[in-house]
């Protein structure tokens, strides 16, 4: 599928599928980390030349931001869980269980691409990842506020911390069943806090 309409894509149509290119880059960044992936490795994986890469994406940093957005929207898409009709307990529990599955789904891409890169601190890629992680936390809090949960900020922090722990444990090699047990325990703790 070729994506059209990006502000960076002017002129004649590109001869490659942008979403597939971004996904290929996402996999490389997830497996090796931003700093260990060169533009040469990206263009080889995508099957384009460096000039075409720069014409389509602008820079490696801009391309990485595209991979973060795709990852956020497709791996554990919050909009799928945080729907107005869902009970907060069910939604958050389902989201944590989905994360446990996603973070262990691929042996070479364990943990969360966003959360693991957010640890990079003041680097361009660390800031970009931390921004998306922060935006996702705000979405959780807004969902809880819309459901009239008084401690929405604390619960959003609790969920964000649990996601960080799931990601780190997956990177250490924990299997899906073990992460699911943690997700279920975390969901149970939410129930103890009387989230409706």
PyMOL commands that place a pseudoatom at each C-alpha (Angstrom):
pseudoatom trace, name=CA, resn=UNK, resi=1, chain=A, elem=C, hetatm=0, pos=[0.000, 0.000, 0.000]
pseudoatom trace, name=CA, resn=UNK, resi=2, chain=A, elem=C, hetatm=0, pos=[1.463, 3.337, -1.029]
pseudoatom trace, name=CA, resn=UNK, resi=3, chain=A, elem=C, hetatm=0, pos=[0.666, 6.233, 1.276]
pseudoatom trace, name=CA, resn=UNK, resi=4, chain=A, elem=C, hetatm=0, pos=[0.185, 9.624, -0.339]
pseudoatom trace, name=CA, resn=UNK, resi=5, chain=A, elem=C, hetatm=0, pos=[-0.354, 13.080, 1.032]
pseudoatom trace, name=CA, resn=UNK, resi=6, chain=A, elem=C, hetatm=0, pos=[2.598, 13.511, 3.410]
pseudoatom trace, name=CA, resn=UNK, resi=7, chain=A, elem=C, hetatm=0, pos=[3.891, 17.079, 3.502]
pseudoatom trace, name=CA, resn=UNK, resi=8, chain=A, elem=C, hetatm=0, pos=[7.354, 15.763, 2.744]
pseudoatom trace, name=CA, resn=UNK, resi=9, chain=A, elem=C, hetatm=0, pos=[6.230, 13.953, -0.395]
pseudoatom trace, name=CA, resn=UNK, resi=10, chain=A, elem=C, hetatm=0, pos=[5.944, 16.445, -3.202]
pseudoatom trace, name=CA, resn=UNK, resi=11, chain=A, elem=C, hetatm=0, pos=[6.533, 15.882, -6.869]
pseudoatom trace, name=CA, resn=UNK, resi=12, chain=A, elem=C, hetatm=0, pos=[6.242, 12.587, -8.625]
pseudoatom trace, name=CA, resn=UNK, resi=13, chain=A, elem=C, hetatm=0, pos=[4.969, 9.489, -6.772]
pseudoatom trace, name=CA, resn=UNK, resi=14, chain=A, elem=C, hetatm=0, pos=[7.572, 7.329, -5.068]
pseudoatom trace, name=CA, resn=UNK, resi=15, chain=A, elem=C, hetatm=0, pos=[8.241, 3.811, -6.300]
pseudoatom trace, name=CA, resn=UNK, resi=16, chain=A, elem=C, hetatm=0, pos=[7.892, 2.210, -2.876]
pseudoatom trace, name=CA, resn=UNK, resi=17, chain=A, elem=C, hetatm=0, pos=[5.242, 1.746, -0.202]
pseudoatom trace, name=CA, resn=UNK, resi=18, chain=A, elem=C, hetatm=0, pos=[5.839, 4.288, 2.550]
pseudoatom trace, name=CA, resn=UNK, resi=19, chain=A, elem=C, hetatm=0, pos=[4.070, 2.405, 5.320]
pseudoatom trace, name=CA, resn=UNK, resi=20, chain=A, elem=C, hetatm=0, pos=[6.007, -0.771, 4.502]
pseudoatom trace, name=CA, resn=UNK, resi=21, chain=A, elem=C, hetatm=0, pos=[9.233, 1.266, 4.435]
pseudoatom trace, name=CA, resn=UNK, resi=22, chain=A, elem=C, hetatm=0, pos=[8.474, 2.778, 7.844]
pseudoatom trace, name=CA, resn=UNK, resi=23, chain=A, elem=C, hetatm=0, pos=[7.622, -0.639, 9.252]
pseudoatom trace, name=CA, resn=UNK, resi=24, chain=A, elem=C, hetatm=0, pos=[10.921, -2.068, 7.950]
pseudoatom trace, name=CA, resn=UNK, resi=25, chain=A, elem=C, hetatm=0, pos=[12.776, 0.773, 9.640]
pseudoatom trace, name=CA, resn=UNK, resi=26, chain=A, elem=C, hetatm=0, pos=[10.759, 0.277, 12.816]
pseudoatom trace, name=CA, resn=UNK, resi=27, chain=A, elem=C, hetatm=0, pos=[11.907, -3.341, 12.975]
pseudoatom trace, name=CA, resn=UNK, resi=28, chain=A, elem=C, hetatm=0, pos=[15.558, -2.353, 12.531]
pseudoatom trace, name=CA, resn=UNK, resi=29, chain=A, elem=C, hetatm=0, pos=[15.381, 0.324, 15.228]
pseudoatom trace, name=CA, resn=UNK, resi=30, chain=A, elem=C, hetatm=0, pos=[13.615, -2.081, 17.575]
pseudoatom trace, name=CA, resn=UNK, resi=31, chain=A, elem=C, hetatm=0, pos=[16.170, -4.840, 17.043]
pseudoatom trace, name=CA, resn=UNK, resi=32, chain=A, elem=C, hetatm=0, pos=[19.345, -2.738, 17.137]
pseudoatom trace, name=CA, resn=UNK, resi=33, chain=A, elem=C, hetatm=0, pos=[18.505, 0.638, 18.675]
pseudoatom trace, name=CA, resn=UNK, resi=34, chain=A, elem=C, hetatm=0, pos=[18.494, 4.013, 16.969]
pseudoatom trace, name=CA, resn=UNK, resi=35, chain=A, elem=C, hetatm=0, pos=[22.214, 4.680, 17.331]
pseudoatom trace, name=CA, resn=UNK, resi=36, chain=A, elem=C, hetatm=0, pos=[23.179, 1.324, 15.819]
pseudoatom trace, name=CA, resn=UNK, resi=37, chain=A, elem=C, hetatm=0, pos=[21.095, 1.678, 12.636]
pseudoatom trace, name=CA, resn=UNK, resi=38, chain=A, elem=C, hetatm=0, pos=[22.724, 3.594, 9.788]
pseudoatom trace, name=CA, resn=UNK, resi=39, chain=A, elem=C, hetatm=0, pos=[21.015, 5.250, 6.852]
pseudoatom trace, name=CA, resn=UNK, resi=40, chain=A, elem=C, hetatm=0, pos=[22.771, 2.653, 4.677]
pseudoatom trace, name=CA, resn=UNK, resi=41, chain=A, elem=C, hetatm=0, pos=[21.110, -0.145, 6.655]
pseudoatom trace, name=CA, resn=UNK, resi=42, chain=A, elem=C, hetatm=0, pos=[17.735, 1.583, 6.366]
pseudoatom trace, name=CA, resn=UNK, resi=43, chain=A, elem=C, hetatm=0, pos=[17.983, 2.128, 2.619]
pseudoatom trace, name=CA, resn=UNK, resi=44, chain=A, elem=C, hetatm=0, pos=[19.084, -1.474, 2.113]
pseudoatom trace, name=CA, resn=UNK, resi=45, chain=A, elem=C, hetatm=0, pos=[16.142, -2.788, 4.161]
pseudoatom trace, name=CA, resn=UNK, resi=46, chain=A, elem=C, hetatm=0, pos=[13.679, -0.534, 2.347]
pseudoatom trace, name=CA, resn=UNK, resi=47, chain=A, elem=C, hetatm=0, pos=[15.210, -1.109, -1.071]
pseudoatom trace, name=CA, resn=UNK, resi=48, chain=A, elem=C, hetatm=0, pos=[15.822, 2.527, -2.051]
pseudoatom trace, name=CA, resn=UNK, resi=49, chain=A, elem=C, hetatm=0, pos=[18.826, 4.781, -2.576]
pseudoatom trace, name=CA, resn=UNK, resi=50, chain=A, elem=C, hetatm=0, pos=[19.986, 7.336, 0.016]
pseudoatom trace, name=CA, resn=UNK, resi=51, chain=A, elem=C, hetatm=0, pos=[18.808, 10.288, -2.142]
pseudoatom trace, name=CA, resn=UNK, resi=52, chain=A, elem=C, hetatm=0, pos=[15.347, 8.724, -2.353]
pseudoatom trace, name=CA, resn=UNK, resi=53, chain=A, elem=C, hetatm=0, pos=[15.359, 8.149, 1.405]
pseudoatom trace, name=CA, resn=UNK, resi=54, chain=A, elem=C, hetatm=0, pos=[16.193, 11.780, 2.140]
pseudoatom trace, name=CA, resn=UNK, resi=55, chain=A, elem=C, hetatm=0, pos=[13.676, 13.015, -0.429]
pseudoatom trace, name=CA, resn=UNK, resi=56, chain=A, elem=C, hetatm=0, pos=[10.902, 10.933, 1.133]
pseudoatom trace, name=CA, resn=UNK, resi=57, chain=A, elem=C, hetatm=0, pos=[11.687, 11.272, 4.830]
pseudoatom trace, name=CA, resn=UNK, resi=58, chain=A, elem=C, hetatm=0, pos=[14.012, 14.244, 5.267]
pseudoatom trace, name=CA, resn=UNK, resi=59, chain=A, elem=C, hetatm=0, pos=[16.434, 12.676, 7.735]
pseudoatom trace, name=CA, resn=UNK, resi=60, chain=A, elem=C, hetatm=0, pos=[17.082, 9.586, 9.814]
pseudoatom trace, name=CA, resn=UNK, resi=61, chain=A, elem=C, hetatm=0, pos=[15.688, 11.422, 12.850]
pseudoatom trace, name=CA, resn=UNK, resi=62, chain=A, elem=C, hetatm=0, pos=[12.476, 12.382, 11.055]
pseudoatom trace, name=CA, resn=UNK, resi=63, chain=A, elem=C, hetatm=0, pos=[12.131, 8.818, 9.760]
pseudoatom trace, name=CA, resn=UNK, resi=64, chain=A, elem=C, hetatm=0, pos=[12.555, 7.483, 13.304]
pseudoatom trace, name=CA, resn=UNK, resi=65, chain=A, elem=C, hetatm=0, pos=[9.723, 9.732, 14.486]
pseudoatom trace, name=CA, resn=UNK, resi=66, chain=A, elem=C, hetatm=0, pos=[7.555, 8.207, 11.753]
pseudoatom trace, name=CA, resn=UNK, resi=67, chain=A, elem=C, hetatm=0, pos=[8.425, 4.713, 13.027]
pseudoatom trace, name=CA, resn=UNK, resi=68, chain=A, elem=C, hetatm=0, pos=[7.503, 5.736, 16.588]
pseudoatom trace, name=CA, resn=UNK, resi=69, chain=A, elem=C, hetatm=0, pos=[4.118, 7.040, 15.427]
pseudoatom trace, name=CA, resn=UNK, resi=70, chain=A, elem=C, hetatm=0, pos=[3.424, 3.859, 13.455]
pseudoatom trace, name=CA, resn=UNK, resi=71, chain=A, elem=C, hetatm=0, pos=[4.444, 1.704, 16.418]
pseudoatom trace, name=CA, resn=UNK, resi=72, chain=A, elem=C, hetatm=0, pos=[2.234, 3.682, 18.806]
pseudoatom trace, name=CA, resn=UNK, resi=73, chain=A, elem=C, hetatm=0, pos=[-0.743, 3.451, 16.454]
pseudoatom trace, name=CA, resn=UNK, resi=74, chain=A, elem=C, hetatm=0, pos=[-0.406, -0.238, 15.639]
pseudoatom trace, name=CA, resn=UNK, resi=75, chain=A, elem=C, hetatm=0, pos=[1.309, -2.322, 18.331]
pseudoatom trace, name=CA, resn=UNK, resi=76, chain=A, elem=C, hetatm=0, pos=[-0.730, -1.420, 21.439]
pseudoatom trace, name=CA, resn=UNK, resi=77, chain=A, elem=C, hetatm=0, pos=[-3.064, 1.212, 19.975]
pseudoatom trace, name=CA, resn=UNK, resi=78, chain=A, elem=C, hetatm=0, pos=[-4.590, 3.048, 22.931]
pseudoatom trace, name=CA, resn=UNK, resi=79, chain=A, elem=C, hetatm=0, pos=[-7.608, 4.176, 20.910]
pseudoatom trace, name=CA, resn=UNK, resi=80, chain=A, elem=C, hetatm=0, pos=[-8.644, 0.536, 20.616]
pseudoatom trace, name=CA, resn=UNK, resi=81, chain=A, elem=C, hetatm=0, pos=[-8.820, 0.180, 24.404]
pseudoatom trace, name=CA, resn=UNK, resi=82, chain=A, elem=C, hetatm=0, pos=[-9.674, 3.638, 25.724]
pseudoatom trace, name=CA, resn=UNK, resi=83, chain=A, elem=C, hetatm=0, pos=[-13.152, 3.901, 24.258]
pseudoatom trace, name=CA, resn=UNK, resi=84, chain=A, elem=C, hetatm=0, pos=[-15.931, 5.903, 25.956]
pseudoatom trace, name=CA, resn=UNK, resi=85, chain=A, elem=C, hetatm=0, pos=[-18.104, 2.797, 26.380]
pseudoatom trace, name=CA, resn=UNK, resi=86, chain=A, elem=C, hetatm=0, pos=[-15.405, 0.694, 28.080]
pseudoatom trace, name=CA, resn=UNK, resi=87, chain=A, elem=C, hetatm=0, pos=[-15.153, 0.371, 31.842]
pseudoatom trace, name=CA, resn=UNK, resi=88, chain=A, elem=C, hetatm=0, pos=[-11.803, 1.755, 33.052]
pseudoatom trace, name=CA, resn=UNK, resi=89, chain=A, elem=C, hetatm=0, pos=[-10.811, -1.487, 34.794]
pseudoatom trace, name=CA, resn=UNK, resi=90, chain=A, elem=C, hetatm=0, pos=[-11.528, -3.619, 31.751]
pseudoatom trace, name=CA, resn=UNK, resi=91, chain=A, elem=C, hetatm=0, pos=[-9.856, -1.178, 29.358]
pseudoatom trace, name=CA, resn=UNK, resi=92, chain=A, elem=C, hetatm=0, pos=[-6.667, -0.800, 31.371]
pseudoatom trace, name=CA, resn=UNK, resi=93, chain=A, elem=C, hetatm=0, pos=[-6.429, -4.531, 32.114]
pseudoatom trace, name=CA, resn=UNK, resi=94, chain=A, elem=C, hetatm=0, pos=[-6.886, -5.367, 28.431]
pseudoatom trace, name=CA, resn=UNK, resi=95, chain=A, elem=C, hetatm=0, pos=[-4.271, -2.770, 27.485]
pseudoatom trace, name=CA, resn=UNK, resi=96, chain=A, elem=C, hetatm=0, pos=[-1.703, -4.193, 29.917]
pseudoatom trace, name=CA, resn=UNK, resi=97, chain=A, elem=C, hetatm=0, pos=[-2.344, -7.743, 28.687]
pseudoatom trace, name=CA, resn=UNK, resi=98, chain=A, elem=C, hetatm=0, pos=[-1.989, -6.592, 25.063]
pseudoatom trace, name=CA, resn=UNK, resi=99, chain=A, elem=C, hetatm=0, pos=[1.341, -5.001, 25.978]
pseudoatom trace, name=CA, resn=UNK, resi=100, chain=A, elem=C, hetatm=0, pos=[2.520, -8.259, 27.582]
pseudoatom trace, name=CA, resn=UNK, resi=101, chain=A, elem=C, hetatm=0, pos=[1.762, -10.088, 24.334]
pseudoatom trace, name=CA, resn=UNK, resi=102, chain=A, elem=C, hetatm=0, pos=[3.230, -7.391, 22.072]
pseudoatom trace, name=CA, resn=UNK, resi=103, chain=A, elem=C, hetatm=0, pos=[6.467, -7.042, 24.033]
pseudoatom trace, name=CA, resn=UNK, resi=104, chain=A, elem=C, hetatm=0, pos=[7.239, -10.755, 23.641]
pseudoatom trace, name=CA, resn=UNK, resi=105, chain=A, elem=C, hetatm=0, pos=[5.782, -11.389, 20.178]
pseudoatom trace, name=CA, resn=UNK, resi=106, chain=A, elem=C, hetatm=0, pos=[9.101, -11.254, 18.295]
pseudoatom trace, name=CA, resn=UNK, resi=107, chain=A, elem=C, hetatm=0, pos=[12.316, -12.769, 19.689]
pseudoatom trace, name=CA, resn=UNK, resi=108, chain=A, elem=C, hetatm=0, pos=[14.461, -10.008, 18.143]
pseudoatom trace, name=CA, resn=UNK, resi=109, chain=A, elem=C, hetatm=0, pos=[12.126, -7.112, 19.006]
pseudoatom trace, name=CA, resn=UNK, resi=110, chain=A, elem=C, hetatm=0, pos=[11.360, -7.545, 22.688]
pseudoatom trace, name=CA, resn=UNK, resi=111, chain=A, elem=C, hetatm=0, pos=[10.025, -4.791, 24.893]
pseudoatom trace, name=CA, resn=UNK, resi=112, chain=A, elem=C, hetatm=0, pos=[8.514, -1.512, 23.743]
pseudoatom trace, name=CA, resn=UNK, resi=113, chain=A, elem=C, hetatm=0, pos=[10.242, 0.457, 20.978]
pseudoatom trace, name=CA, resn=UNK, resi=114, chain=A, elem=C, hetatm=0, pos=[8.999, 3.733, 22.463]
pseudoatom trace, name=CA, resn=UNK, resi=115, chain=A, elem=C, hetatm=0, pos=[9.717, 3.108, 26.137]
pseudoatom trace, name=CA, resn=UNK, resi=116, chain=A, elem=C, hetatm=0, pos=[13.156, 1.610, 25.544]
pseudoatom trace, name=CA, resn=UNK, resi=117, chain=A, elem=C, hetatm=0, pos=[14.235, 4.552, 23.369]
pseudoatom trace, name=CA, resn=UNK, resi=118, chain=A, elem=C, hetatm=0, pos=[12.771, 7.060, 25.840]
pseudoatom trace, name=CA, resn=UNK, resi=119, chain=A, elem=C, hetatm=0, pos=[15.537, 5.963, 28.219]
pseudoatom trace, name=CA, resn=UNK, resi=120, chain=A, elem=C, hetatm=0, pos=[18.084, 7.636, 25.918]
pseudoatom trace, name=CA, resn=UNK, resi=121, chain=A, elem=C, hetatm=0, pos=[17.593, 10.926, 27.742]
pseudoatom trace, name=CA, resn=UNK, resi=122, chain=A, elem=C, hetatm=0, pos=[18.538, 14.149, 25.977]
pseudoatom trace, name=CA, resn=UNK, resi=123, chain=A, elem=C, hetatm=0, pos=[19.293, 12.630, 22.565]
pseudoatom trace, name=CA, resn=UNK, resi=124, chain=A, elem=C, hetatm=0, pos=[17.006, 13.567, 19.672]
pseudoatom trace, name=CA, resn=UNK, resi=125, chain=A, elem=C, hetatm=0, pos=[15.600, 10.052, 19.523]
pseudoatom trace, name=CA, resn=UNK, resi=126, chain=A, elem=C, hetatm=0, pos=[15.200, 9.833, 23.299]
pseudoatom trace, name=CA, resn=UNK, resi=127, chain=A, elem=C, hetatm=0, pos=[13.274, 13.095, 23.380]
pseudoatom trace, name=CA, resn=UNK, resi=128, chain=A, elem=C, hetatm=0, pos=[11.057, 11.970, 20.481]
pseudoatom trace, name=CA, resn=UNK, resi=129, chain=A, elem=C, hetatm=0, pos=[10.271, 8.659, 22.194]
pseudoatom trace, name=CA, resn=UNK, resi=130, chain=A, elem=C, hetatm=0, pos=[9.675, 10.311, 25.578]
pseudoatom trace, name=CA, resn=UNK, resi=131, chain=A, elem=C, hetatm=0, pos=[7.267, 12.751, 23.945]
pseudoatom trace, name=CA, resn=UNK, resi=132, chain=A, elem=C, hetatm=0, pos=[5.123, 9.946, 22.542]
pseudoatom trace, name=CA, resn=UNK, resi=133, chain=A, elem=C, hetatm=0, pos=[5.269, 8.058, 25.849]
pseudoatom trace, name=CA, resn=UNK, resi=134, chain=A, elem=C, hetatm=0, pos=[4.101, 11.241, 27.576]
pseudoatom trace, name=CA, resn=UNK, resi=135, chain=A, elem=C, hetatm=0, pos=[1.299, 11.747, 25.078]
pseudoatom trace, name=CA, resn=UNK, resi=136, chain=A, elem=C, hetatm=0, pos=[0.120, 8.183, 25.681]
pseudoatom trace, name=CA, resn=UNK, resi=137, chain=A, elem=C, hetatm=0, pos=[0.121, 8.729, 29.446]
pseudoatom trace, name=CA, resn=UNK, resi=138, chain=A, elem=C, hetatm=0, pos=[-1.983, 11.884, 28.933]
pseudoatom trace, name=CA, resn=UNK, resi=139, chain=A, elem=C, hetatm=0, pos=[-4.457, 9.841, 26.856]
pseudoatom trace, name=CA, resn=UNK, resi=140, chain=A, elem=C, hetatm=0, pos=[-4.827, 7.343, 29.700]
pseudoatom trace, name=CA, resn=UNK, resi=141, chain=A, elem=C, hetatm=0, pos=[-5.375, 10.129, 32.218]
pseudoatom trace, name=CA, resn=UNK, resi=142, chain=A, elem=C, hetatm=0, pos=[-7.923, 11.880, 29.983]
pseudoatom trace, name=CA, resn=UNK, resi=143, chain=A, elem=C, hetatm=0, pos=[-9.794, 8.577, 29.576]
pseudoatom trace, name=CA, resn=UNK, resi=144, chain=A, elem=C, hetatm=0, pos=[-9.910, 8.147, 33.356]
pseudoatom trace, name=CA, resn=UNK, resi=145, chain=A, elem=C, hetatm=0, pos=[-10.987, 11.739, 33.909]
pseudoatom trace, name=CA, resn=UNK, resi=146, chain=A, elem=C, hetatm=0, pos=[-13.807, 11.294, 31.404]
pseudoatom trace, name=CA, resn=UNK, resi=147, chain=A, elem=C, hetatm=0, pos=[-14.930, 8.308, 33.491]
pseudoatom trace, name=CA, resn=UNK, resi=148, chain=A, elem=C, hetatm=0, pos=[-14.910, 10.500, 36.641]
pseudoatom trace, name=CA, resn=UNK, resi=149, chain=A, elem=C, hetatm=0, pos=[-12.015, 8.680, 38.293]
pseudoatom trace, name=CA, resn=UNK, resi=150, chain=A, elem=C, hetatm=0, pos=[-10.790, 11.021, 41.045]
pseudoatom trace, name=CA, resn=UNK, resi=151, chain=A, elem=C, hetatm=0, pos=[-7.213, 9.698, 41.186]
pseudoatom trace, name=CA, resn=UNK, resi=152, chain=A, elem=C, hetatm=0, pos=[-6.763, 9.692, 37.417]
pseudoatom trace, name=CA, resn=UNK, resi=153, chain=A, elem=C, hetatm=0, pos=[-3.224, 11.105, 37.553]
pseudoatom trace, name=CA, resn=UNK, resi=154, chain=A, elem=C, hetatm=0, pos=[-1.999, 8.505, 40.034]
pseudoatom trace, name=CA, resn=UNK, resi=155, chain=A, elem=C, hetatm=0, pos=[-3.601, 5.653, 38.118]
pseudoatom trace, name=CA, resn=UNK, resi=156, chain=A, elem=C, hetatm=0, pos=[-2.166, 6.908, 34.814]
pseudoatom trace, name=CA, resn=UNK, resi=157, chain=A, elem=C, hetatm=0, pos=[1.268, 6.963, 36.471]
pseudoatom trace, name=CA, resn=UNK, resi=158, chain=A, elem=C, hetatm=0, pos=[0.699, 3.452, 37.821]
pseudoatom trace, name=CA, resn=UNK, resi=159, chain=A, elem=C, hetatm=0, pos=[-0.222, 2.169, 34.352]
pseudoatom trace, name=CA, resn=UNK, resi=160, chain=A, elem=C, hetatm=0, pos=[2.766, 3.950, 32.754]
pseudoatom trace, name=CA, resn=UNK, resi=161, chain=A, elem=C, hetatm=0, pos=[5.099, 2.453, 35.364]
pseudoatom trace, name=CA, resn=UNK, resi=162, chain=A, elem=C, hetatm=0, pos=[3.638, -1.008, 34.815]
pseudoatom trace, name=CA, resn=UNK, resi=163, chain=A, elem=C, hetatm=0, pos=[4.164, -0.670, 31.054]
pseudoatom trace, name=CA, resn=UNK, resi=164, chain=A, elem=C, hetatm=0, pos=[7.794, 0.337, 31.694]
pseudoatom trace, name=CA, resn=UNK, resi=165, chain=A, elem=C, hetatm=0, pos=[8.263, -2.714, 33.889]
pseudoatom trace, name=CA, resn=UNK, resi=166, chain=A, elem=C, hetatm=0, pos=[6.683, -5.035, 31.338]
pseudoatom trace, name=CA, resn=UNK, resi=167, chain=A, elem=C, hetatm=0, pos=[8.970, -3.654, 28.634]
pseudoatom trace, name=CA, resn=UNK, resi=168, chain=A, elem=C, hetatm=0, pos=[12.113, -3.987, 30.756]
pseudoatom trace, name=CA, resn=UNK, resi=169, chain=A, elem=C, hetatm=0, pos=[11.215, -7.521, 31.831]
pseudoatom trace, name=CA, resn=UNK, resi=170, chain=A, elem=C, hetatm=0, pos=[10.532, -8.534, 28.221]
pseudoatom trace, name=CA, resn=UNK, resi=171, chain=A, elem=C, hetatm=0, pos=[13.972, -7.190, 27.248]
pseudoatom trace, name=CA, resn=UNK, resi=172, chain=A, elem=C, hetatm=0, pos=[15.460, -9.322, 30.019]
pseudoatom trace, name=CA, resn=UNK, resi=173, chain=A, elem=C, hetatm=0, pos=[13.854, -12.409, 28.479]
pseudoatom trace, name=CA, resn=UNK, resi=174, chain=A, elem=C, hetatm=0, pos=[10.701, -12.965, 30.515]
pseudoatom trace, name=CA, resn=UNK, resi=175, chain=A, elem=C, hetatm=0, pos=[8.168, -15.040, 28.595]
pseudoatom trace, name=CA, resn=UNK, resi=176, chain=A, elem=C, hetatm=0, pos=[4.607, -14.071, 27.711]
pseudoatom trace, name=CA, resn=UNK, resi=177, chain=A, elem=C, hetatm=0, pos=[2.983, -16.091, 30.494]
pseudoatom trace, name=CA, resn=UNK, resi=178, chain=A, elem=C, hetatm=0, pos=[5.100, -14.412, 33.142]
pseudoatom trace, name=CA, resn=UNK, resi=179, chain=A, elem=C, hetatm=0, pos=[4.355, -10.940, 31.787]
pseudoatom trace, name=CA, resn=UNK, resi=180, chain=A, elem=C, hetatm=0, pos=[0.652, -11.764, 31.580]
pseudoatom trace, name=CA, resn=UNK, resi=181, chain=A, elem=C, hetatm=0, pos=[0.729, -12.755, 35.244]
pseudoatom trace, name=CA, resn=UNK, resi=182, chain=A, elem=C, hetatm=0, pos=[2.196, -9.332, 36.056]
pseudoatom trace, name=CA, resn=UNK, resi=183, chain=A, elem=C, hetatm=0, pos=[-0.436, -7.601, 33.896]
pseudoatom trace, name=CA, resn=UNK, resi=184, chain=A, elem=C, hetatm=0, pos=[-3.216, -9.534, 35.659]
pseudoatom trace, name=CA, resn=UNK, resi=185, chain=A, elem=C, hetatm=0, pos=[-1.769, -8.664, 39.066]
pseudoatom trace, name=CA, resn=UNK, resi=186, chain=A, elem=C, hetatm=0, pos=[-1.586, -5.002, 38.095]
pseudoatom trace, name=CA, resn=UNK, resi=187, chain=A, elem=C, hetatm=0, pos=[-5.187, -5.100, 36.884]
pseudoatom trace, name=CA, resn=UNK, resi=188, chain=A, elem=C, hetatm=0, pos=[-6.167, -6.704, 40.177]
pseudoatom trace, name=CA, resn=UNK, resi=189, chain=A, elem=C, hetatm=0, pos=[-4.441, -3.893, 42.070]
pseudoatom trace, name=CA, resn=UNK, resi=190, chain=A, elem=C, hetatm=0, pos=[-6.534, -1.422, 40.092]
pseudoatom trace, name=CA, resn=UNK, resi=191, chain=A, elem=C, hetatm=0, pos=[-9.649, -3.284, 41.229]
pseudoatom trace, name=CA, resn=UNK, resi=192, chain=A, elem=C, hetatm=0, pos=[-8.495, -2.940, 44.850]
pseudoatom trace, name=CA, resn=UNK, resi=193, chain=A, elem=C, hetatm=0, pos=[-8.348, 0.821, 44.289]
pseudoatom trace, name=CA, resn=UNK, resi=194, chain=A, elem=C, hetatm=0, pos=[-12.039, 0.650, 43.366]
pseudoatom trace, name=CA, resn=UNK, resi=195, chain=A, elem=C, hetatm=0, pos=[-11.726, 1.723, 39.764]
pseudoatom trace, name=CA, resn=UNK, resi=196, chain=A, elem=C, hetatm=0, pos=[-15.240, 1.084, 38.378]
for i in range(1, 196): cmd.bond("trace and resi %d" % i, "trace and resi %d" % (i + 1))
show_as sticks, trace
zoom trace
